[in-house]
Amino acid sequence: MSERVTLARMPPDKSAESGQALGESAQRAGAEGGLEWRLAARGAAALVGTNARYWSSVA
């Protein structure tokens, strides 16, 4: 839940949108799959969000 809020607060750019989409797909996969997959996908979404924040601050 907290990852989704963090991504929603980020400036709207393609990286943030893909991070949020990845987080939402992680939630869908988590409902179907195991806890390990859900946690790994959320970690990837958080990493994408962090990367977007870094590049937006550099640009």
C-alpha positions in Angstrom: 0.0 0.0 0.0 2.7 2.5 1.0 4.6 1.9 -2.3 1.5 2.9 -4.3 1.0 6.1 -2.3 4.7 7.0 -2.9 4.4 6.4 -6.7 1.2 8.5 -6.9 3.0 11.5 -5.3 5.8 11.4 -7.8 5.9 13.9 -10.7 4.0 12.5 -13.7 6.5 11.1 -16.2 6.7 7.9 -18.1 9.0 6.2 -15.5 6.6 7.0 -12.6 3.7 5.7 -14.7 5.4 2.5 -15.5 6.4 2.1 -11.8 2.8 2.5 -10.8 1.6 0.1 -13.5 4.2 -2.4 -12.3 2.9 -2.0 -8.7 -0.7 -2.6 -9.9 0.4 -5.7 -11.9 2.2 -6.9 -8.8 -1.0 -6.7 -6.8 -2.8 -8.7 -9.4 0.0 -11.3 -9.6 0.0 -11.4 -5.8 -3.6 -12.3 -5.7 -3.0 -15.2 -8.1 0.6 -16.2 -7.1 2.6 -16.6 -3.9 3.8 -14.0 -1.4 7.4 -14.2 -2.7 6.4 -13.1 -6.2 4.3 -10.2 -4.8 7.2 -9.0 -2.7 9.7 -9.2 -5.5 7.4 -7.3 -7.9 6.7 -4.6 -5.3 10.4 -4.3 -4.8 10.9 -3.8 -8.5 8.2 -1.1 -8.6 9.8 0.7 -5.7 13.2 0.5 -7.5 11.6 1.9 -10.7 10.1 4.8 -8.7 13.4 5.6 -7.0 15.1 5.6 -10.4 12.5 8.0 -11.8 13.0 10.3 -8.8 16.8 10.3 -9.3 16.6 11.1 -13.0 14.0 13.8 -12.6 16.3 15.5 -10.0 19.3 15.2 -12.3 17.5 16.6 -15.4 
